[in-house]
């Protein structure tokens, strides 16, 4: 029957690989959370800008209509 031996350096390498993998997964998760939050913030900013733009266009149109009606005899 063959004898199975575990070398200490192999165990150490496996532990280091596992620790590196866990650290990488944690880093990826945090990066994904940060990018998701940044995406939400930018989406809200875009929607707010579009709403503000629409409001200003309506005010400009109303102002032009008022000015045009005021200059007519």
C-alpha positions in Angstrom: 0.0 0.0 0.0 1.3 3.5 -0.9 2.0 5.9 1.8 0.4 9.4 1.6 2.5 12.2 2.9 1.7 15.9 3.0 4.6 18.3 2.6 4.5 21.4 4.7 5.5 23.6 1.8 2.6 22.3 -0.3 0.2 23.0 2.5 1.6 26.5 2.9 1.2 27.1 -0.8 -2.4 26.0 -0.7 -3.1 28.2 2.3 -1.6 31.2 0.5 -3.6 30.5 -2.6 -6.8 30.2 -0.7 -6.1 33.4 1.2 -5.2 35.2 -2.1 -8.5 34.0 -3.6 -10.5 35.2 -0.7 -8.8 38.6 -0.7 -9.4 38.9 -4.5 -13.1 38.0 -4.1 -13.5 40.6 -1.4 -11.8 43.2 -3.5 -14.0 42.3 -6.5 -17.1 42.5 -4.4 -16.2 45.9 -3.0 -15.3 47.2 -6.4 -18.6 46.0 -7.8 -20.5 47.7 -5.0 -18.6 51.0 -5.7 -19.3 50.9 -9.4 -22.9 50.0 -8.8 -23.3 53.0 -6.5 -21.5 55.2 -9.0 -23.9 54.0 -11.7 -26.9 54.9 -9.6 -25.5 58.3 -8.7 -24.9 59.1 -12.4 -28.3 57.8 -13.4 -30.0 60.1 -10.9 -27.8 63.0 -12.0 -28.7 62.4 -15.6 -32.4 62.2 -14.8 -32.2 65.4 -12.8 -30.4 67.2 -15.6 -32.9 66.1 -18.1 -35.8 67.2 -15.9 -34.2 70.6 -15.3 -33.5 70.9 -19.1 -37.2 70.2 -19.8 -38.3 72.8 -17.2 -36.0 75.4 -18.7 -37.2 74.7 -22.2 -40.9 75.1 -21.1 -40.1 78.4 -19.3 -38.2 79.7 -22.4 -41.1 78.8 -24.6 -43.6 80.5 -22.3 -41.4 83.6 -22.1 -41.1 83.8 -25.9 -44.9 83.4 -26.2 -45.5 86.1 -23.7 -43.0 88.4 -25.4 -44.5 87.7 -28.8 -48.0 88.4 -27.6 -46.8 91.6 -25.9 -45.2 93.0 -29.1 -48.3 92.4 -31.2 -50.6 95.4 -31.7 
